[in-house]
Amino acid sequence: MQWEVEPSSNQPVLYVGETLLMTVTVRDARLGDTSTGEPRAQALIHALQAALERYHQDR
C-alpha cells in the first residue's frame, strides 16, 4: 500500500499494489485535522495496514 501526489489534481492518491483505492481530498484532510492531504494520506495508509494486520490475526 502506498500513496503519491497525482500530478493533474495535485492531491494524494492511495494505491493497493497498482490499483487506485482512493483520492485524499481537502475534506478528508480536514477530517484528520490537517490542512493538506499528505499527512492524511500517510495516516490512512497506517490505519488501513493496522486494520489488515488485525484482520489476519483474528482469522
C-alpha positions as a printed NumPy array, in Angstrom:
array([[  0.   ,   0.   ,   0.   ],
       [  1.399,   3.384,  -0.946],
       [  0.392,   6.924,  -1.821],
       [  1.609,   9.555,  -4.244],
       [  0.524,  13.006,  -5.344],
       [ -1.483,  12.874,  -8.573],
       [  0.071,  15.491, -10.892],
       [ -3.16 ,  16.509, -12.62 ],
       [ -5.106,  17.182,  -9.408],
       [ -2.204,  17.825,  -7.015],
       [ -3.981,  15.569,  -4.488],
       [ -2.639,  12.425,  -2.816],
       [ -3.969,   9.122,  -4.102],
       [ -3.742,   5.784,  -2.275],
       [ -2.881,   2.592,  -4.115],
       [ -3.058,  -1.06 ,  -3.15 ],
       [ -0.487,  -2.561,  -5.444],
       [ -1.241,  -0.904,  -8.764],
       [ -4.955,  -0.461,  -8.028],
       [ -6.227,   3.013,  -7.145],
       [ -8.024,   2.846,  -3.801],
       [ -8.96 ,   6.488,  -3.203],
       [ -8.066,  10.135,  -3.627],
       [ -7.445,  12.109,  -0.438],
       [ -9.326,  15.385,  -0.768],
       [ -9.16 ,  18.606,   1.23 ],
       [-12.277,  17.447,   3.091],
       [-10.528,  14.186,   4.004],
       [ -7.569,  16.195,   5.275],
       [ -9.845,  18.319,   7.454],
       [-11.329,  15.15 ,   8.981],
       [ -7.796,  14.276,  10.03 ],
       [ -7.191,  17.734,  11.485],
       [ -4.664,  18.662,   8.805],
       [ -4.82 ,  21.322,   6.137],
       [ -3.127,  19.242,   3.433],
       [ -3.753,  15.777,   2.118],
       [ -0.244,  14.334,   2.51 ],
       [ -0.353,  13.824,   6.304],
       [ -3.873,  12.419,   6.   ],
       [ -2.771,  10.032,   3.249],
       [  0.04 ,   8.725,   5.466],
       [ -2.345,   8.338,   8.422],
       [ -4.864,   6.469,   6.267],
       [ -2.179,   4.091,   4.974],
       [ -1.09 ,   3.391,   8.548],
       [ -4.669,   2.815,   9.735],
       [ -5.501,   0.534,   6.808],
       [ -2.343,  -1.538,   7.278],
       [ -3.082,  -1.923,  11.003],
       [ -6.672,  -2.956,  10.261],
       [ -5.498,  -5.556,   7.75 ],
       [ -2.986,  -6.949,  10.244],
       [ -5.715,  -7.234,  12.908],
       [ -7.994,  -8.938,  10.392],
       [ -5.347, -11.537,   9.563],
       [ -4.601, -12.146,  13.261],
       [ -8.284, -12.643,  14.071],
       [ -8.835, -15.197,  11.316]])
